[in-house]
Amino acid sequence: MFRVKELDSMYLINCIPKRDDLVIRKASGIWVEDDSGRKYIDFFSGIAVNNVGHLHPKVVKAVKEQLDRYAHISMLYYSDVVVELAAKLAEVSPSRVKKSFFCNSGAEAVEGAIKFAKKYAVHKGRSGSITISLWGSFHGRTALALSITGQKKYKARLGNFASYPGVVHVIPPYYYRFGRGMSEKDFGVWAADHIADIIDHYEAGDVATVIVEPILGEGGIIVPPDTYLPRLRKITEERNIPLIVDEVQTGLGRTGKFFACEHWGVEPDIMTLAKALGGGLPIGAIMVSDEISQAMEPGDHFSTFGGNPISCSAAIAVLEIIREEKLVENSLLVGDYLLNGLKEIEEEQEKIGEVRGKGLMIGIEFVEDKYSKKPNVKIAQQVKDEMLKNGYILGVGGIYKNVLRIQPPLTINKEDAERFIQTLSKVIKSIRD
Ligand SMILES: Cc1ncc(COP(=O)(O)O)c(C=O)c1O
């Protein structure tokens, strides 16, 4: 047998998060097979990427056909697949953002989005020195993306790598931990107004942009109160500050809407996409409104592989699959079923603080007990490990690393969801700490 793990430790840089003990042989649909032939159901989708399932035949066909034409030429030339993808994204996007720039990853999309917002601020005669982002957020691992990421665990012991100037972090709409006796509705208003106060009174510089994940993903599947994003939209709009909505993880049907901001009728000025867009191939996108686009000049931004024709052809297929197979609708339907089933487990389990989510983006926050809410990292990890033994691949995340992340392909059905609920319930009951 090929010594994958041994060679991995010999030749890969020891900077990758701790891996599950799985050597992957192949994957298809919702299934993943390891090198011993054992099969698993993938309830993490390669970190919320495989929304249309692994190796969807239509994605494979699109990629093969594009490979028969050309693989790379760069955006220095016109390309039919690039414009087709941009036009298709404009069809499904929230009405304001219709123009795209393609790059290769989520972090790159986020960095570009902030660059565009700053360029817009300068175009409007402002300094654009400040970027506001949320505690608990995750926006990627490159210098600026990591600087705006609101979690110390990813930024510590790196010198000043993640200390991009002018980044201000604010309290996130994390009601379960920061609600402090307010109603959820009032807390949403308070958390948004807090940003207005910072913009108007407390920051020395001029605010170029506010960036939010509509549902914080890596930070622990944190769904904001319904009052939060509409209020933040109003606040930023009144001050002509572009709102960046980072849909890298929440986009493409994951939450039961095509884009998560649609749950609250919020239209961003700038939107970032990546993960699920390429159906397993690397691609990111920055989408902006006409107004932001007008501040750009030729040569302002570029990337050698940006608009890669193979990734773009896969992304076109992904958009078609989502529409044809009604995956947004399925995400909502099966997601609701799953969420309700998991909420029943929450009621009977002292170690579950909260089950939350939208569509097929669900988190279970584990605690020592419901009263203290002390994060229980051990149980989250144990449940994940036991579920793997029971044939399910899951993720763990959260600011405290105590949230089980449930993000299966959007192709799962109610029976898959029911089997998952039964297995998870059994596993949680079996664990005594
Ligand atoms: C909301 C969000 N933004 C940005 C990123 C960074 O994406 P990438 O890992 O493709 O750079 C992630 C990755 O998890 C994410 O969840």
The ligand as a Gaussian input file, in Angstrom:
#p B3LYP/6-31G(d) Opt

LIG

0 1
 C      -16.821000      33.131000       5.023000
 C      -15.479000      32.733000       4.504000
 N      -14.743000      33.640000       3.861000
 C      -13.534000      33.333000       3.352000
 C      -13.007000      32.065000       3.511000
 C      -11.657000      31.741000       2.948000
 O      -11.798000      30.904000       1.864000
 P      -10.534000      30.088000       1.281000
 O      -10.216000      29.022000       2.262000
 O      -11.032000      29.573000      -0.042000
 O       -9.440000      31.077000       1.118000
 C      -13.749000      31.093000       4.182000
 C      -13.203000      29.737000       4.374000
 O      -13.633000      28.962000       5.196000
 C      -15.016000      31.434000       4.695000
 O      -15.759000      30.530000       5.359000

